[in-house]
Amino acid sequence: MELKGPLIRTGHPPHSVAKRKDGFASSRIPFKVALFVFIFILSFHLPGFPPGVKYLLFETEDREQTIKEILGVLERHETGLANVTKEELAEVIYEEATRYNYDPKFILALIAIESSFHNWSVSEQGAKGLMQIMPYVAESIAQELGIEWSGDRTLFNPFLNIRMGIHYLSRLILDFDDVGVALAAYNYGPTYIKGLIERRQRIPASYYNRILTVYQGL
């Protein structure tokens, strides 16, 4: 599918790996409640799910209803994409988010902060697409995922951009073992954040807080 559209510059800090861009009524418990409690407790012990990150764990809901809600968010924004593409994109966001056990609406919050849902967004430092990935980072991720790399054509493919962006986020969460720090690394670059950690300096929290605010609104 050939995707074309105008490029716009985004106002958020650029992405970079090397430098800043920064009594009881009953003893019976309903099954869904018991399942949620089980997942919540388990999340504190599974590798890849840092303590306290329960909002990333996705409790199974009606697939079609969730996709409809995702599409509703996309339709309220100027994405630069055709309606049929937005319908397919809503499904991809759902499938890729739940593949990693993330709440799709958390991914929507990340996209909202990164690109305001505009597929053709470009940051001052060259991060591109819905999830604002730097080309050299995207090329490495594409190789990991077995995606054919074609530069901008790959980055501005919304389906591939979502796949790469969510995979990159999951990798950062595993590396830093903390979602807040991983999100800071997504924004400022992992090398910069690792430097702060090594120097025992404060990790910027503004980006993390902005995403949480949008997520809670969704």
Secondary structure, DSSP 8 states (H G I E B T S, - for coil): -------EE--S----SSS-----S-S---HHHHHHHHHHHHTTTSTTS-TT-GGGS-----HHHHHHHHHHHHHTS--SS-HHHHHHHHHHHHHHHHHTT--HHHHHHHHHHHHTT-TTEE-TT--BTTTTB-HHHHHHHHHHHT----THHHHT-HHHHHHHHHHHHHHHHHHHS-HHHHHHHHHH-HHHHHHHHHTT-----HHHHHHHHHHHH-
